[in-house]
Amino acid sequence: MEITVTIPDEFARQILTEGVDASRQALENIAIEAYREHRLTGFQLQCLLGIPSRHELDGFLKDRGVFLEYTLDDFRSEGEVTKALLGS
């Protein structure tokens, strides 16, 4: 799908980063928002943006202020699994 968006110059200077491909920046912004809203998985985001590894995806997201959602319940659950695996 191809989408064309017209942004008035006065706003484009505020929205877009100078020296960065505007189309790529728009794609990244849309994809990141879809990821935040759980409409894309991490794997889908990685494929869409052509990011070669999960490690690089994590860095990409961190640079943009998107952090892994990891709750106390997640931590406890992983602890129980680890405990069972270790036979403790």
PDB file of N, CA, C and O in Angstrom, chain B, residues numbered from 101:
ATOM      1  N   MET B 101       0.844  -1.168   0.000  1.00  0.00           N
ATOM      2  CA  MET B 101       0.000   0.000   0.000  1.00  0.00           C
ATOM      3  C   MET B 101       0.890   1.232   0.000  1.00  0.00           C
ATOM      4  O   MET B 101       1.908   1.284   0.691  1.00  0.00           O
ATOM      5  N   GLU B 102       0.501   2.188  -0.761  1.00  0.00           N
ATOM      6  CA  GLU B 102       1.230   3.454  -0.786  1.00  0.00           C
ATOM      7  C   GLU B 102       0.291   4.541  -0.280  1.00  0.00           C
ATOM      8  O   GLU B 102      -0.862   4.626  -0.701  1.00  0.00           O
ATOM      9  N   ILE B 103       0.795   5.364   0.621  1.00  0.00           N
ATOM     10  CA  ILE B 103       0.012   6.450   1.206  1.00  0.00           C
ATOM     11  C   ILE B 103       0.757   7.751   0.973  1.00  0.00           C
ATOM     12  O   ILE B 103       1.966   7.831   1.189  1.00  0.00           O
ATOM     13  N   THR B 104       0.035   8.764   0.533  1.00  0.00           N
ATOM     14  CA  THR B 104       0.619  10.082   0.338  1.00  0.00           C
ATOM     15  C   THR B 104       0.000  11.030   1.349  1.00  0.00           C
ATOM     16  O   THR B 104      -1.221  11.098   1.489  1.00  0.00           O
ATOM     17  N   VAL B 105       0.855  11.760   2.052  1.00  0.00           N
ATOM     18  CA  VAL B 105       0.396  12.694   3.069  1.00  0.00           C
ATOM     19  C   VAL B 105       0.998  14.060   2.767  1.00  0.00           C
ATOM     20  O   VAL B 105       2.191  14.177   2.489  1.00  0.00           O
ATOM     21  N   THR B 106       0.167  15.081   2.824  1.00  0.00           N
ATOM     22  CA  THR B 106       0.650  16.440   2.620  1.00  0.00           C
ATOM     23  C   THR B 106       0.708  17.136   3.977  1.00  0.00           C
ATOM     24  O   THR B 106      -0.289  17.226   4.693  1.00  0.00           O
ATOM     25  N   ILE B 107       1.902  17.626   4.310  1.00  0.00           N
ATOM     26  CA  ILE B 107       2.097  18.339   5.577  1.00  0.00           C
ATOM     27  C   ILE B 107       2.547  19.751   5.238  1.00  0.00           C
ATOM     28  O   ILE B 107       3.555  19.926   4.555  1.00  0.00           O
ATOM     29  N   PRO B 108       1.825  20.755   5.698  1.00  0.00           N
ATOM     30  CA  PRO B 108       2.243  22.131   5.438  1.00  0.00           C
ATOM     31  C   PRO B 108       3.672  22.362   5.970  1.00  0.00           C
ATOM     32  O   PRO B 108       4.037  21.859   7.033  1.00  0.00           O
ATOM     33  N   ASP B 109       4.461  23.122   5.220  1.00  0.00           N
ATOM     34  CA  ASP B 109       5.870  23.351   5.570  1.00  0.00           C
ATOM     35  C   ASP B 109       6.055  23.835   7.003  1.00  0.00           C
ATOM     36  O   ASP B 109       7.000  23.428   7.678  1.00  0.00           O
ATOM     37  N   GLU B 110       5.165  24.697   7.468  1.00  0.00           N
ATOM     38  CA  GLU B 110       5.322  25.232   8.818  1.00  0.00           C
ATOM     39  C   GLU B 110       5.269  24.138   9.880  1.00  0.00           C
ATOM     40  O   GLU B 110       5.903  24.265  10.927  1.00  0.00           O
ATOM     41  N   PHE B 111       4.517  23.062   9.622  1.00  0.00           N
ATOM     42  CA  PHE B 111       4.437  21.950  10.562  1.00  0.00           C
ATOM     43  C   PHE B 111       5.477  20.880  10.263  1.00  0.00           C
ATOM     44  O   PHE B 111       5.991  20.238  11.179  1.00  0.00           O
ATOM     45  N   ALA B 112       5.784  20.688   9.007  1.00  0.00           N
ATOM     46  CA  ALA B 112       6.767  19.673   8.616  1.00  0.00           C
ATOM     47  C   ALA B 112       8.101  19.925   9.298  1.00  0.00           C
ATOM     48  O   ALA B 112       8.766  18.979   9.723  1.00  0.00           O
ATOM     49  N   ARG B 113       8.499  21.174   9.409  1.00  0.00           N
ATOM     50  CA  ARG B 113       9.773  21.503  10.074  1.00  0.00           C
ATOM     51  C   ARG B 113       9.754  21.109  11.548  1.00  0.00           C
ATOM     52  O   ARG B 113      10.795  20.795  12.123  1.00  0.00           O
ATOM     53  N   GLN B 114       8.588  21.126  12.148  1.00  0.00           N
ATOM     54  CA  GLN B 114       8.459  20.753  13.563  1.00  0.00           C
ATOM     55  C   GLN B 114       8.312  19.240  13.748  1.00  0.00           C
ATOM     56  O   GLN B 114       8.760  18.685  14.751  1.00  0.00           O
ATOM     57  N   ILE B 115       7.688  18.586  12.784  1.00  0.00           N
ATOM     58  CA  ILE B 115       7.383  17.160  12.907  1.00  0.00           C
ATOM     59  C   ILE B 115       8.529  16.271  12.437  1.00  0.00           C
ATOM     60  O   ILE B 115       8.846  15.266  13.072  1.00  0.00           O
ATOM     61  N   LEU B 116       9.137  16.646  11.334  1.00  0.00           N
ATOM     62  CA  LEU B 116      10.146  15.792  10.705  1.00  0.00           C
ATOM     63  C   LEU B 116      11.558  16.193  11.108  1.00  0.00           C
ATOM     64  O   LEU B 116      11.850  17.369  11.325  1.00  0.00           O
ATOM     65  N   THR B 117      12.420  15.200  11.204  1.00  0.00           N
ATOM     66  CA  THR B 117      13.817  15.422  11.554  1.00  0.00           C
ATOM     67  C   THR B 117      14.593  15.789  10.295  1.00  0.00           C
ATOM     68  O   THR B 117      14.548  15.065   9.300  1.00  0.00           O
ATOM     69  N   GLU B 118      15.291  16.888  10.338  1.00  0.00           N
ATOM     70  CA  GLU B 118      16.062  17.347   9.183  1.00  0.00           C
ATOM     71  C   GLU B 118      17.140  16.326   8.834  1.00  0.00           C
ATOM     72  O   GLU B 118      17.827  15.806   9.713  1.00  0.00           O
ATOM     73  N   GLY B 119      17.278  16.048   7.538  1.00  0.00           N
ATOM     74  CA  GLY B 119      18.292  15.126   7.072  1.00  0.00           C
ATOM     75  C   GLY B 119      17.874  13.661   7.114  1.00  0.00           C
ATOM     76  O   GLY B 119      18.652  12.784   6.738  1.00  0.00           O
ATOM     77  N   VAL B 120      16.652  13.388   7.569  1.00  0.00           N
ATOM     78  CA  VAL B 120      16.147  12.020   7.636  1.00  0.00           C
ATOM     79  C   VAL B 120      15.081  11.858   6.556  1.00  0.00           C
ATOM     80  O   VAL B 120      14.294  12.773   6.314  1.00  0.00           O
ATOM     81  N   ASP B 121      15.057  10.694   5.909  1.00  0.00           N
ATOM     82  CA  ASP B 121      14.060  10.402   4.885  1.00  0.00           C
ATOM     83  C   ASP B 121      12.662  10.486   5.508  1.00  0.00           C
ATOM     84  O   ASP B 121      12.327   9.708   6.401  1.00  0.00           O
ATOM     85  N   ALA B 122      11.862  11.421   5.034  1.00  0.00           N
ATOM     86  CA  ALA B 122      10.538  11.666   5.618  1.00  0.00           C
ATOM     87  C   ALA B 122       9.640  10.436   5.514  1.00  0.00           C
ATOM     88  O   ALA B 122       8.893  10.141   6.447  1.00  0.00           O
ATOM     89  N   SER B 123       9.699   9.724   4.409  1.00  0.00           N
ATOM     90  CA  SER B 123       8.872   8.527   4.241  1.00  0.00           C
ATOM     91  C   SER B 123       9.242   7.464   5.264  1.00  0.00           C
ATOM     92  O   SER B 123       8.374   6.832   5.866  1.00  0.00           O
ATOM     93  N   ARG B 124      10.540   7.277   5.450  1.00  0.00           N
ATOM     94  CA  ARG B 124      11.009   6.276   6.420  1.00  0.00           C
ATOM     95  C   ARG B 124      10.600   6.681   7.842  1.00  0.00           C
ATOM     96  O   ARG B 124      10.157   5.847   8.632  1.00  0.00           O
ATOM     97  N   GLN B 125      10.753   7.954   8.151  1.00  0.00           N
ATOM     98  CA  GLN B 125      10.390   8.428   9.481  1.00  0.00           C
ATOM     99  C   GLN B 125       8.897   8.234   9.724  1.00  0.00           C
ATOM    100  O   GLN B 125       8.497   7.823  10.813  1.00  0.00           O
ATOM    101  N   ALA B 126       8.077   8.522   8.729  1.00  0.00           N
ATOM    102  CA  ALA B 126       6.630   8.341   8.870  1.00  0.00           C
ATOM    103  C   ALA B 126       6.290   6.863   9.068  1.00  0.00           C
ATOM    104  O   ALA B 126       5.462   6.526   9.914  1.00  0.00           O
ATOM    105  N   LEU B 127       6.927   5.978   8.289  1.00  0.00           N
ATOM    106  CA  LEU B 127       6.689   4.550   8.429  1.00  0.00           C
ATOM    107  C   LEU B 127       7.074   4.076   9.828  1.00  0.00           C
ATOM    108  O   LEU B 127       6.319   3.340  10.463  1.00  0.00           O
ATOM    109  N   GLU B 128       8.234   4.490  10.307  1.00  0.00           N
ATOM    110  CA  GLU B 128       8.677   4.098  11.637  1.00  0.00           C
ATOM    111  C   GLU B 128       7.712   4.576  12.711  1.00  0.00           C
ATOM    112  O   GLU B 128       7.374   3.829  13.629  1.00  0.00           O
ATOM    113  N   ASN B 129       7.272   5.818  12.596  1.00  0.00           N
ATOM    114  CA  ASN B 129       6.349   6.375  13.593  1.00  0.00           C
ATOM    115  C   ASN B 129       5.020   5.632  13.615  1.00  0.00           C
ATOM    116  O   ASN B 129       4.487   5.339  14.686  1.00  0.00           O
ATOM    117  N   ILE B 130       4.487   5.327  12.446  1.00  0.00           N
ATOM    118  CA  ILE B 130       3.220   4.591  12.359  1.00  0.00           C
ATOM    119  C   ILE B 130       3.397   3.179  12.923  1.00  0.00           C
ATOM    120  O   ILE B 130       2.553   2.696  13.679  1.00  0.00           O
ATOM    121  N   ALA B 131       4.488   2.530  12.555  1.00  0.00           N
ATOM    122  CA  ALA B 131       4.739   1.159  12.999  1.00  0.00           C
ATOM    123  C   ALA B 131       4.959   1.097  14.514  1.00  0.00           C
ATOM    124  O   ALA B 131       4.454   0.192  15.179  1.00  0.00           O
ATOM    125  N   ILE B 132       5.700   2.044  15.050  1.00  0.00           N
ATOM    126  CA  ILE B 132       5.939   2.076  16.498  1.00  0.00           C
ATOM    127  C   ILE B 132       4.621   2.268  17.247  1.00  0.00           C
ATOM    128  O   ILE B 132       4.388   1.626  18.272  1.00  0.00           O
ATOM    129  N   GLU B 133       3.780   3.130  16.747  1.00  0.00           N
ATOM    130  CA  GLU B 133       2.482   3.351  17.413  1.00  0.00           C
ATOM    131  C   GLU B 133       1.633   2.088  17.357  1.00  0.00           C
ATOM    132  O   GLU B 133       0.966   1.754  18.336  1.00  0.00           O
ATOM    133  N   ALA B 134       1.645   1.378  16.225  1.00  0.00           N
ATOM    134  CA  ALA B 134       0.906   0.119  16.112  1.00  0.00           C
ATOM    135  C   ALA B 134       1.464  -0.916  17.090  1.00  0.00           C
ATOM    136  O   ALA B 134       0.704  -1.694  17.668  1.00  0.00           O
ATOM    137  N   TYR B 135       2.773  -0.930  17.277  1.00  0.00           N
ATOM    138  CA  TYR B 135       3.404  -1.839  18.242  1.00  0.00           C
ATOM    139  C   TYR B 135       2.974  -1.489  19.670  1.00  0.00           C
ATOM    140  O   TYR B 135       2.636  -2.371  20.459  1.00  0.00           O
ATOM    141  N   ARG B 136       2.990  -0.207  19.985  1.00  0.00           N
ATOM    142  CA  ARG B 136       2.563   0.231  21.326  1.00  0.00           C
ATOM    143  C   ARG B 136       1.123  -0.170  21.625  1.00  0.00           C
ATOM    144  O   ARG B 136       0.775  -0.506  22.757  1.00  0.00           O
ATOM    145  N   GLU B 137       0.299  -0.127  20.587  1.00  0.00           N
ATOM    146  CA  GLU B 137      -1.122  -0.457  20.746  1.00  0.00           C
ATOM    147  C   GLU B 137      -1.392  -1.952  20.569  1.00  0.00           C
ATOM    148  O   GLU B 137      -2.548  -2.371  20.513  1.00  0.00           O
ATOM    149  N   HIS B 138      -0.331  -2.753  20.482  1.00  0.00           N
ATOM    150  CA  HIS B 138      -0.416  -4.210  20.350  1.00  0.00           C
ATOM    151  C   HIS B 138      -1.126  -4.642  19.068  1.00  0.00           C
ATOM    152  O   HIS B 138      -1.747  -5.703  19.027  1.00  0.00           O
ATOM    153  N   ARG B 139      -1.032  -3.819  18.024  1.00  0.00           N
ATOM    154  CA  ARG B 139      -1.566  -4.199  16.720  1.00  0.00           C
ATOM    155  C   ARG B 139      -0.496  -4.869  15.867  1.00  0.00           C
ATOM    156  O   ARG B 139      -0.817  -5.508  14.864  1.00  0.00           O
ATOM    157  N   LEU B 140       0.775  -4.732  16.251  1.00  0.00           N
ATOM    158  CA  LEU B 140       1.896  -5.429  15.626  1.00  0.00           C
ATOM    159  C   LEU B 140       2.697  -6.112  16.723  1.00  0.00           C
ATOM    160  O   LEU B 140       2.867  -5.568  17.814  1.00  0.00           O
ATOM    161  N   THR B 141       3.183  -7.305  16.424  1.00  0.00           N
ATOM    162  CA  THR B 141       4.096  -7.966  17.350  1.00  0.00           C
ATOM    163  C   THR B 141       5.509  -7.427  17.117  1.00  0.00           C
ATOM    164  O   THR B 141       5.772  -6.737  16.133  1.00  0.00           O
ATOM    165  N   GLY B 142       6.402  -7.755  18.035  1.00  0.00           N
ATOM    166  CA  GLY B 142       7.791  -7.358  17.849  1.00  0.00           C
ATOM    167  C   GLY B 142       8.366  -7.937  16.570  1.00  0.00           C
ATOM    168  O   GLY B 142       9.095  -7.258  15.848  1.00  0.00           O
ATOM    169  N   PHE B 143       8.038  -9.197  16.287  1.00  0.00           N
ATOM    170  CA  PHE B 143       8.538  -9.840  15.072  1.00  0.00           C
ATOM    171  C   PHE B 143       8.005  -9.134  13.822  1.00  0.00           C
ATOM    172  O   PHE B 143       8.752  -8.895  12.874  1.00  0.00           O
ATOM    173  N   GLN B 144       6.717  -8.803  13.826  1.00  0.00           N
ATOM    174  CA  GLN B 144       6.131  -8.096  12.683  1.00  0.00           C
ATOM    175  C   GLN B 144       6.790  -6.727  12.490  1.00  0.00           C
ATOM    176  O   GLN B 144       7.075  -6.323  11.363  1.00  0.00           O
ATOM    177  N   LEU B 145       7.026  -6.027  13.585  1.00  0.00           N
ATOM    178  CA  LEU B 145       7.679  -4.725  13.517  1.00  0.00           C
ATOM    179  C   LEU B 145       9.086  -4.867  12.941  1.00  0.00           C
ATOM    180  O   LEU B 145       9.506  -4.080  12.092  1.00  0.00           O
ATOM    181  N   GLN B 146       9.792  -5.866  13.408  1.00  0.00           N
ATOM    182  CA  GLN B 146      11.146  -6.131  12.930  1.00  0.00           C
ATOM    183  C   GLN B 146      11.147  -6.396  11.421  1.00  0.00           C
ATOM    184  O   GLN B 146      11.983  -5.861  10.693  1.00  0.00           O
ATOM    185  N   CYS B 147      10.215  -7.218  10.962  1.00  0.00           N
ATOM    186  CA  CYS B 147      10.116  -7.526   9.524  1.00  0.00           C
ATOM    187  C   CYS B 147       9.733  -6.295   8.713  1.00  0.00           C
ATOM    188  O   CYS B 147      10.341  -6.013   7.681  1.00  0.00           O
ATOM    189  N   LEU B 148       8.734  -5.570   9.175  1.00  0.00           N
ATOM    190  CA  LEU B 148       8.251  -4.385   8.468  1.00  0.00           C
ATOM    191  C   LEU B 148       9.354  -3.354   8.265  1.00  0.00           C
ATOM    192  O   LEU B 148       9.469  -2.757   7.195  1.00  0.00           O
ATOM    193  N   LEU B 149      10.158  -3.154   9.295  1.00  0.00           N
ATOM    194  CA  LEU B 149      11.192  -2.124   9.225  1.00  0.00           C
ATOM    195  C   LEU B 149      12.538  -2.653   8.735  1.00  0.00           C
ATOM    196  O   LEU B 149      13.495  -1.891   8.601  1.00  0.00           O
ATOM    197  N   GLY B 150      12.612  -3.951   8.469  1.00  0.00           N
ATOM    198  CA  GLY B 150      13.844  -4.529   7.950  1.00  0.00           C
ATOM    199  C   GLY B 150      14.979  -4.523   8.970  1.00  0.00           C
ATOM    200  O   GLY B 150      16.146  -4.365   8.609  1.00  0.00           O
ATOM    201  N   ILE B 151      14.636  -4.693  10.225  1.00  0.00           N
ATOM    202  CA  ILE B 151      15.645  -4.711  11.285  1.00  0.00           C
ATOM    203  C   ILE B 151      16.125  -6.162  11.408  1.00  0.00           C
ATOM    204  O   ILE B 151      15.316  -7.065  11.621  1.00  0.00           O
ATOM    205  N   PRO B 152      17.443  -6.387  11.274  1.00  0.00           N
ATOM    206  CA  PRO B 152      17.961  -7.751  11.148  1.00  0.00           C
ATOM    207  C   PRO B 152      17.855  -8.659  12.378  1.00  0.00           C
ATOM    208  O   PRO B 152      17.781  -9.878  12.218  1.00  0.00           O
ATOM    209  N   SER B 153      17.845  -8.120  13.576  1.00  0.00           N
ATOM    210  CA  SER B 153      17.841  -9.000  14.756  1.00  0.00           C
ATOM    211  C   SER B 153      16.946  -8.438  15.853  1.00  0.00           C
ATOM    212  O   SER B 153      16.624  -7.250  15.869  1.00  0.00           O
ATOM    213  N   ARG B 154      16.554  -9.316  16.766  1.00  0.00           N
ATOM    214  CA  ARG B 154      15.741  -8.892  17.902  1.00  0.00           C
ATOM    215  C   ARG B 154      16.533  -7.910  18.768  1.00  0.00           C
ATOM    216  O   ARG B 154      15.980  -6.949  19.302  1.00  0.00           O
ATOM    217  N   HIS B 155      17.817  -8.166  18.895  1.00  0.00           N
ATOM    218  CA  HIS B 155      18.677  -7.281  19.690  1.00  0.00           C
ATOM    219  C   HIS B 155      18.657  -5.859  19.116  1.00  0.00           C
ATOM    220  O   HIS B 155      18.538  -4.885  19.860  1.00  0.00           O
ATOM    221  N   GLU B 156      18.774  -5.751  17.801  1.00  0.00           N
ATOM    222  CA  GLU B 156      18.734  -4.430  17.157  1.00  0.00           C
ATOM    223  C   GLU B 156      17.353  -3.795  17.279  1.00  0.00           C
ATOM    224  O   GLU B 156      17.236  -2.577  17.417  1.00  0.00           O
ATOM    225  N   LEU B 157      16.307  -4.618  17.227  1.00  0.00           N
ATOM    226  CA  LEU B 157      14.951  -4.087  17.418  1.00  0.00           C
ATOM    227  C   LEU B 157      14.810  -3.510  18.817  1.00  0.00           C
ATOM    228  O   LEU B 157      14.239  -2.433  18.991  1.00  0.00           O
ATOM    229  N   ASP B 158      15.325  -4.220  19.815  1.00  0.00           N
ATOM    230  CA  ASP B 158      15.264  -3.721  21.188  1.00  0.00           C
ATOM    231  C   ASP B 158      15.960  -2.363  21.305  1.00  0.00           C
ATOM    232  O   ASP B 158      15.447  -1.457  21.961  1.00  0.00           O
ATOM    233  N   GLY B 159      17.122  -2.222  20.672  1.00  0.00           N
ATOM    234  CA  GLY B 159      17.837  -0.943  20.686  1.00  0.00           C
ATOM    235  C   GLY B 159      17.062   0.150  19.971  1.00  0.00           C
ATOM    236  O   GLY B 159      16.996   1.285  20.443  1.00  0.00           O
ATOM    237  N   PHE B 160      16.477  -0.194  18.834  1.00  0.00           N
ATOM    238  CA  PHE B 160      15.656   0.744  18.063  1.00  0.00           C
ATOM    239  C   PHE B 160      14.501   1.261  18.920  1.00  0.00           C
ATOM    240  O   PHE B 160      14.240   2.463  18.965  1.00  0.00           O
ATOM    241  N   LEU B 161      13.811   0.340  19.598  1.00  0.00           N
ATOM    242  CA  LEU B 161      12.678   0.737  20.431  1.00  0.00           C
ATOM    243  C   LEU B 161      13.138   1.554  21.636  1.00  0.00           C
ATOM    244  O   LEU B 161      12.494   2.539  21.997  1.00  0.00           O
ATOM    245  N   LYS B 162      14.225   1.161  22.247  1.00  0.00           N
ATOM    246  CA  LYS B 162      14.747   1.898  23.403  1.00  0.00           C
ATOM    247  C   LYS B 162      15.104   3.329  23.008  1.00  0.00           C
ATOM    248  O   LYS B 162      14.816   4.272  23.746  1.00  0.00           O
ATOM    249  N   ASP B 163      15.730   3.488  21.845  1.00  0.00           N
ATOM    250  CA  ASP B 163      16.101   4.825  21.362  1.00  0.00           C
ATOM    251  C   ASP B 163      14.881   5.714  21.167  1.00  0.00           C
ATOM    252  O   ASP B 163      14.984   6.939  21.211  1.00  0.00           O
ATOM    253  N   ARG B 164      13.730   5.093  20.952  1.00  0.00           N
ATOM    254  CA  ARG B 164      12.499   5.849  20.716  1.00  0.00           C
ATOM    255  C   ARG B 164      11.575   5.865  21.933  1.00  0.00           C
ATOM    256  O   ARG B 164      10.412   6.257  21.835  1.00  0.00           O
ATOM    257  N   GLY B 165      12.102   5.438  23.073  1.00  0.00           N
ATOM    258  CA  GLY B 165      11.337   5.510  24.315  1.00  0.00           C
ATOM    259  C   GLY B 165      10.256   4.465  24.456  1.00  0.00           C
ATOM    260  O   GLY B 165       9.292   4.665  25.194  1.00  0.00           O
ATOM    261  N   VAL B 166      10.403   3.341  23.751  1.00  0.00           N
ATOM    262  CA  VAL B 166       9.427   2.257  23.850  1.00  0.00           C
ATOM    263  C   VAL B 166      10.114   1.117  24.592  1.00  0.00           C
ATOM    264  O   VAL B 166      11.090   0.546  24.105  1.00  0.00           O
ATOM    265  N   PHE B 167       9.597   0.792  25.770  1.00  0.00           N
ATOM    266  CA  PHE B 167      10.245  -0.203  26.608  1.00  0.00           C
ATOM    267  C   PHE B 167       9.382  -1.444  26.746  1.00  0.00           C
ATOM    268  O   PHE B 167       8.159  -1.380  26.623  1.00  0.00           O
ATOM    269  N   LEU B 168      10.025  -2.566  27.001  1.00  0.00           N
ATOM    270  CA  LEU B 168       9.354  -3.841  27.189  1.00  0.00           C
ATOM    271  C   LEU B 168       8.398  -3.751  28.366  1.00  0.00           C
ATOM    272  O   LEU B 168       8.762  -3.265  29.437  1.00  0.00           O
ATOM    273  N   GLU B 169       7.179  -4.217  28.164  1.00  0.00           N
ATOM    274  CA  GLU B 169       6.208  -4.256  29.244  1.00  0.00           C
ATOM    275  C   GLU B 169       6.481  -5.513  30.051  1.00  0.00           C
ATOM    276  O   GLU B 169       6.249  -6.622  29.569  1.00  0.00           O
ATOM    277  N   TYR B 170       6.959  -5.355  31.246  1.00  0.00           N
ATOM    278  CA  TYR B 170       7.341  -6.481  32.087  1.00  0.00           C
ATOM    279  C   TYR B 170       6.851  -6.178  33.491  1.00  0.00           C
ATOM    280  O   TYR B 170       7.373  -5.291  34.165  1.00  0.00           O
ATOM    281  N   THR B 171       5.845  -6.920  33.923  1.00  0.00           N
ATOM    282  CA  THR B 171       5.198  -6.639  35.202  1.00  0.00           C
ATOM    283  C   THR B 171       5.791  -7.496  36.322  1.00  0.00           C
ATOM    284  O   THR B 171       6.567  -8.419  36.070  1.00  0.00           O
ATOM    285  N   LEU B 172       5.421  -7.184  37.530  1.00  0.00           N
ATOM    286  CA  LEU B 172       5.825  -7.974  38.682  1.00  0.00           C
ATOM    287  C   LEU B 172       5.281  -9.398  38.560  1.00  0.00           C
ATOM    288  O   LEU B 172       5.951 -10.355  38.948  1.00  0.00           O
ATOM    289  N   ASP B 173       4.081  -9.538  38.026  1.00  0.00           N
ATOM    290  CA  ASP B 173       3.513 -10.871  37.809  1.00  0.00           C
ATOM    291  C   ASP B 173       4.345 -11.667  36.796  1.00  0.00           C
ATOM    292  O   ASP B 173       4.540 -12.871  36.964  1.00  0.00           O
ATOM    293  N   ASP B 174       4.837 -10.993  35.742  1.00  0.00           N
ATOM    294  CA  ASP B 174       5.716 -11.657  34.778  1.00  0.00           C
ATOM    295  C   ASP B 174       6.969 -12.176  35.480  1.00  0.00           C
ATOM    296  O   ASP B 174       7.395 -13.309  35.255  1.00  0.00           O
ATOM    297  N   PHE B 175       7.550 -11.338  36.329  1.00  0.00           N
ATOM    298  CA  PHE B 175       8.756 -11.705  37.070  1.00  0.00           C
ATOM    299  C   PHE B 175       8.494 -12.919  37.961  1.00  0.00           C
ATOM    300  O   PHE B 175       9.285 -13.862  37.984  1.00  0.00           O
ATOM    301  N   ARG B 176       7.399 -12.887  38.680  1.00  0.00           N
ATOM    302  CA  ARG B 176       7.055 -13.999  39.575  1.00  0.00           C
ATOM    303  C   ARG B 176       6.827 -15.287  38.783  1.00  0.00           C
ATOM    304  O   ARG B 176       7.284 -16.359  39.179  1.00  0.00           O
ATOM    305  N   SER B 177       6.118 -15.170  37.665  1.00  0.00           N
ATOM    306  CA  SER B 177       5.841 -16.335  36.829  1.00  0.00           C
ATOM    307  C   SER B 177       7.134 -16.951  36.310  1.00  0.00           C
ATOM    308  O   SER B 177       7.293 -18.171  36.337  1.00  0.00           O
ATOM    309  N   GLU B 178       8.053 -16.122  35.842  1.00  0.00           N
ATOM    310  CA  GLU B 178       9.336 -16.627  35.364  1.00  0.00           C
ATOM    311  C   GLU B 178      10.130 -17.269  36.494  1.00  0.00           C
ATOM    312  O   GLU B 178      10.838 -18.253  36.280  1.00  0.00           O
ATOM    313  N   GLY B 179      10.013 -16.718  37.690  1.00  0.00           N
ATOM    314  CA  GLY B 179      10.682 -17.297  38.850  1.00  0.00           C
ATOM    315  C   GLY B 179      10.163 -18.693  39.157  1.00  0.00           C
ATOM    316  O   GLY B 179      10.936 -19.589  39.496  1.00  0.00           O
ATOM    317  N   GLU B 180       8.855 -18.875  39.038  1.00  0.00           N
ATOM    318  CA  GLU B 180       8.259 -20.193  39.277  1.00  0.00           C
ATOM    319  C   GLU B 180       8.726 -21.202  38.227  1.00  0.00           C
ATOM    320  O   GLU B 180       9.022 -22.351  38.555  1.00  0.00           O
ATOM    321  N   VAL B 181       8.791 -20.776  36.985  1.00  0.00           N
ATOM    322  CA  VAL B 181       9.252 -21.660  35.908  1.00  0.00           C
ATOM    323  C   VAL B 181      10.711 -22.036  36.144  1.00  0.00           C
ATOM    324  O   VAL B 181      11.085 -23.201  36.008  1.00  0.00           O
ATOM    325  N   THR B 182      11.521 -21.066  36.491  1.00  0.00           N
ATOM    326  CA  THR B 182      12.942 -21.315  36.763  1.00  0.00           C
ATOM    327  C   THR B 182      13.112 -22.268  37.944  1.00  0.00           C
ATOM    328  O   THR B 182      13.940 -23.179  37.909  1.00  0.00           O
ATOM    329  N   LYS B 183      12.336 -22.050  38.960  1.00  0.00           N
ATOM    330  CA  LYS B 183      12.382 -22.897  40.153  1.00  0.00           C
ATOM    331  C   LYS B 183      12.051 -24.349  39.793  1.00  0.00           C
ATOM    332  O   LYS B 183      12.716 -25.280  40.247  1.00  0.00           O
ATOM    333  N   ALA B 184      11.030 -24.521  38.984  1.00  0.00           N
ATOM    334  CA  ALA B 184      10.623 -25.874  38.562  1.00  0.00           C
ATOM    335  C   ALA B 184      11.715 -26.524  37.707  1.00  0.00           C
ATOM    336  O   ALA B 184      12.004 -27.711  37.862  1.00  0.00           O
ATOM    337  N   LEU B 185      12.310 -25.757  36.820  1.00  0.00           N
ATOM    338  CA  LEU B 185      13.362 -26.296  35.950  1.00  0.00           C
ATOM    339  C   LEU B 185      14.606 -26.696  36.741  1.00  0.00           C
ATOM    340  O   LEU B 185      15.275 -27.677  36.415  1.00  0.00           O
ATOM    341  N   LEU B 186      14.902 -25.932  37.771  1.00  0.00           N
ATOM    342  CA  LEU B 186      16.080 -26.222  38.591  1.00  0.00           C
ATOM    343  C   LEU B 186      15.792 -27.286  39.657  1.00  0.00           C
ATOM    344  O   LEU B 186      16.700 -27.758  40.342  1.00  0.00           O
ATOM    345  N   GLY B 187      14.519 -27.649  39.782  1.00  0.00           N
ATOM    346  CA  GLY B 187      14.141 -28.653  40.767  1.00  0.00           C
ATOM    347  C   GLY B 187      14.248 -28.183  42.189  1.00  0.00           C
ATOM    348  O   GLY B 187      14.453 -28.982  43.102  1.00  0.00           O
ATOM    349  N   SER B 188      14.109 -26.879  42.386  1.00  0.00           N
ATOM    350  CA  SER B 188      14.237 -26.307  43.743  1.00  0.00           C
ATOM    351  C   SER B 188      12.924 -26.334  44.480  1.00  0.00           C
ATOM    352  O   SER B 188      12.851 -25.895  45.628  1.00  0.00           O
TER     353      SER B 188
END
